[in-house]
Amino acid sequence: MKKYNFLILFVFFFLTYSNIFSQSEIDSLKNIFETAKTSIEKLDALLNLAQALKNTNNSEIIKFLDQADALLKKNPDLAKSAKLDRYYANYYSYKSDYKKATEYFLQSIQKAEDAEDYELRNRAINDLAILNVRTKNYKKGIELFQKLLDYSKETENEEDVTFYSLNLAMANAE
C-alpha cells in the first residue's frame, strides 16, 4: 500500500510541477502570437500553444485551433496541417468525442505520411492506439502499438523501441 501512496504522490507532484511550467510557457507563447509579424509566425505560435494545451481543460484551445486552421487555409502546409489535425484529435478525445477524435487522428496520420513526416505519423498513431485502449478497443490498440514497435525496429530507434514496447505491454495487461 505504501508503494501505491508514494506513486500517487510522485504523479501528483510531477503534474503540479509540469502545470506550473506549462502556464509560464503558455503565457510566453501567447505573447509570441500577439507580437508575431507574419502569418507563418502566428501559425507556428498557435500550433505551439495547441501543443502546450493538449490534454488540458483549457477552453482557449479550440479558439487557437480554429485560428490555426484559418491561417493554414491561406498558407497550406501539409506537415503543419497533420500536426493541427492531431491537436484537434487530442481536443476531441479529451472532450470524449471519440468518433471525431478518431477521424482527426486518421487524417493526421495520412497527411503526415504524405508529408513524409514519420515522427509525426508515429505520434498520431500512438495517440490513436491510446484512444483505442482507453475506449476498451484493446485489439486495435495492441495492433497499432505493434505497428509502431515494428517501425521503430526497422529504423533501429532504441528509444522508441523501449517506449512502444512499454505501451504494448500496458495494452496487453489491460
N, C-alpha and C positions, 0 to 999 in steps of 0.2 A: 504493500500500500504506500509506503514512504517513497518508493521508486516512482509511482504514478504522481504523487504530490509534487515531487521535485520536477518531473517532466512538465506538469501543468504550470508550475511557477516559471520554469525556463521559457516555455512558449509564451506565457503572459508577458514577461519582461522583454522578450525578443520582439513581440508585436508592439508593445508600448514604445520601445526604442525606435523601431522602424517607422512607426506612425509619426513620431516627433521629427525624425529626419525627413520623412516624406512631406510633412507640412512645409518645412523650410524650402524643400526642393520645389514644391508646388507653387509657393509664393514667388520663387525665383523664375520659374517657367512662365507664370502669368506676366511677370514684368518683361521678360524677353518677348512674349507675344505682343504685349501692348506697345513696345518700342520697336518692333520689327519694321523694317522699311519695305521689304519686298514680300510678295505673296508666298514665295518659297520659304522664306524665313518664318513667316506666320504659320504656314503649314507644318514645318518641322517642329515649331514650338507647340502647336496643337497636338501633334502626334506624341510628343514627349509628355505633354500634360495627360493625354489619354493613358499612356503607359504608367505614369505615376499614380493615376486614379483607378487603374484597373483593379477590379475586385474590391471596390470600396462602395460605401453607400453615399458617396458624394453625388448630389443631384446635378452638379455642373457638368458632369462628364458627357451627358447626351448633347448638351449645348456645344461643347468642344468638338465632339464627333461630327455633329451636323455642320459646323463651321469648316472643319477639315474636309468634309465631303464636298461642300460648295467650292472650296479652293481647288480640290482635285479635279472637279469638272472643268475648271478653267485652265488647269495646268496638269494634264494627265501624266501619271507616273505609275506604272504597273506595280512596282515593288511597294510604293507608299500606299497604293490602293489595297494591296494584300494586307499590309500592316493595319490599315484602317478597318478593313473587314474583320480582322482578328479582334481588334478592340471593340467593335460593335458586338461581336460574338460573346466576348467576355462580359460586356454590359448586359446583354440579354440573358446570359447564363446566370449572372448574379441576380437578375430580376426574376429568375425561374421560368423564363420563356424559352424552354429548351429546344423547341422546334425552330424558332427563329435563330437561336444561337447556333444550332447545327447547320442551318443554311448559310450563315455568315462564315462559320469555320470552313465549310466545304468550298465556298467562294475564295476564301483566303488561301487555302491550300492550292487551288487551281491557279490562281493569279501568281502565287509565289513560285510554283512550278514553271509557269510561262516566263516569269522574270528570271528564272534560274537562281532564285534566292533560296537555297536549300536549308539554310539555317532557319529562316522564317517559316518555310514549309514545315520543318520538323517541330517548331514551337507550336504552330497551329494544329498539327496532328496530335501532339502531346496534350494540348488543351482539349481537343475533341475526345481523346481517349479518357481523360479525367472526367469530362462531362458524361461519357457513357458509363463509367464506373459509378459516378455519383447518382445516375438515374437507374442504376441496377442492371444496365445492359453490359454485364461483365464480359460476355463472349466478344462483343465488338471492341470493348476497351482493351482486352487482352490481345486481340488481333492487331490493334493499332500500336500498342506498346511493342509487340513483337516486330512489327514492320520497322519501327524506329530503331529497335535494337539491331536489326539486320542492316539498316542504313549505316548505323554507327560502326558496325564491324567492317563493312565494306570500305569505309573511309578511314578506318583504323583510328577513330577518335575514342581514346580510352576513357576520357571524362564522360562523354555521352554514353558509352557502353555501360559504365557504372550507374549513371543516372537512370537510364531506361531499364536496366536490369532491376534496380530497386523499385521502379514504378510497376514493372511487370510482376515482380514478387508481391507487391502490395495488392495489385488487382487479383492475382491468383489466390491470395489469402482471404479476400472477400468472399 
